[in-house]
Amino acid sequence: MKRRRAPIQTKPVAKTTSNVSPERSAQMARVRGRDTKPEMRVRRALHAAGLRYRLHAKGLPGRPDLILPSRRVAVFVHGCFWHRHPDPECKLARLPKSRLDFWLPKLEGNRARDERNKVALEALGWKIIEVWECQTKPEDLAKLAKAVARMPRAI
């Protein structure tokens, strides 16, 4: 004769209330960390210049967006808002007008983390290139591709 198991008792899950509207939540859910438009522009420019790269290297600090292992170059493509572009001319790096008590520590934390990752990569012998979202115009990317191509190959 088979034994019957008692049904598992589960606690009811309390619904959390949030003051964020569903539209705002959906908008924030669309913010991506990889394969963004600026990153794709940089990738196309480097590939068109004949440079081959690897994506999102897990074994390196900060998981750079692109690495060129033959030249030991790590490329970070930063969003001007999320990484606080320091250029005063950049219009994309503006601060939100509301909830500054939330946004300032969050965005400054991103900037501090970027700096720690940069120092750690340089200590490992990598050259760092930061490309900002506002610098992904075709003429800027052509200069970037030429500069990377001129870098000597690592031995």
KALINMO-V372986 format. One record per backbone hydrogen bond with DSSP energy under -1.0 kcal/mol. NH is the residue of the N-H (numbers start at 1). CO is the residue of the C=O. If there is no record, write none. Layout:
nh=NH co=CO
nh=NH co=CO
//
This chain:
nh=25 co=21
nh=26 co=22
nh=27 co=23
nh=28 co=24
nh=29 co=25
nh=31 co=28
nh=40 co=36
nh=41 co=37
nh=42 co=38
nh=43 co=39
nh=44 co=40
nh=45 co=41
nh=46 co=42
nh=47 co=43
nh=48 co=44
nh=49 co=45
nh=50 co=47
nh=51 co=46
nh=54 co=67
nh=56 co=65
nh=60 co=57
nh=63 co=60
nh=66 co=75
nh=67 co=54
nh=68 co=73
nh=71 co=68
nh=72 co=68
nh=73 co=68
nh=74 co=127
nh=75 co=66
nh=76 co=129
nh=78 co=131
nh=83 co=79
nh=85 co=80
nh=90 co=87
nh=102 co=99
nh=103 co=99
nh=104 co=100
nh=106 co=102
nh=107 co=103
nh=108 co=104
nh=109 co=105
nh=110 co=106
nh=111 co=107
nh=112 co=108
nh=113 co=109
nh=114 co=110
nh=115 co=111
nh=116 co=112
nh=117 co=113
nh=118 co=114
nh=119 co=115
nh=120 co=116
nh=121 co=117
nh=122 co=118
nh=123 co=119
nh=125 co=122
nh=126 co=121
nh=127 co=72
nh=129 co=74
nh=131 co=76
nh=133 co=78
nh=135 co=132
nh=136 co=133
nh=141 co=137
nh=142 co=138
nh=143 co=139
nh=144 co=140
nh=145 co=141
nh=146 co=142
nh=147 co=143
nh=148 co=144
nh=149 co=145
nh=150 co=146
nh=151 co=148
nh=154 co=70
//
